[in-house]
Amino acid sequence: MNIPVVDLNQFLNGSNEEQNLFVSSLGKAFEEVGFVAVRNHGIPSELIRSLYLSVENFFKLPED
């Protein structure tokens, strides 16, 4: 199964047709797969790396 990918720029800067396609693609991804990857979201790479590090450290903690 492939992870669906949508481009937020298509919604933010696209025509009405492009915006509708984005919304349709997003809805289809959630219905069929349950999650989606979003490109051009504007979240800085450093913040994303920090999040992954925090999640990794959390799952390294002992269960108790």
Contacts in CASP RR format, 6 or more apart in sequence:
PFRMAT RR
TARGET T0000
AUTHOR 0000-0000-0000
METHOD contacts of the structure
MODEL  1
MNIPVVDLNQFLNGSNEEQNLFVSSLGKAFEEVGFVAVRNHGIPSELIRS
LYLSVENFFKLPED
1 33 0 8 1.000
3 33 0 8 1.000
3 35 0 8 1.000
3 36 0 8 1.000
3 37 0 8 1.000
4 25 0 8 1.000
4 28 0 8 1.000
4 29 0 8 1.000
4 32 0 8 1.000
4 33 0 8 1.000
4 36 0 8 1.000
4 37 0 8 1.000
5 36 0 8 1.000
5 37 0 8 1.000
5 38 0 8 1.000
5 39 0 8 1.000
6 22 0 8 1.000
6 25 0 8 1.000
6 26 0 8 1.000
6 29 0 8 1.000
6 36 0 8 1.000
6 37 0 8 1.000
6 38 0 8 1.000
6 39 0 8 1.000
7 22 0 8 1.000
7 38 0 8 1.000
7 39 0 8 1.000
7 40 0 8 1.000
8 22 0 8 1.000
8 38 0 8 1.000
8 39 0 8 1.000
8 40 0 8 1.000
8 41 0 8 1.000
8 42 0 8 1.000
9 39 0 8 1.000
9 40 0 8 1.000
10 18 0 8 1.000
10 19 0 8 1.000
10 21 0 8 1.000
10 22 0 8 1.000
11 18 0 8 1.000
11 19 0 8 1.000
11 22 0 8 1.000
11 23 0 8 1.000
26 36 0 8 1.000
29 35 0 8 1.000
29 36 0 8 1.000
30 36 0 8 1.000
END
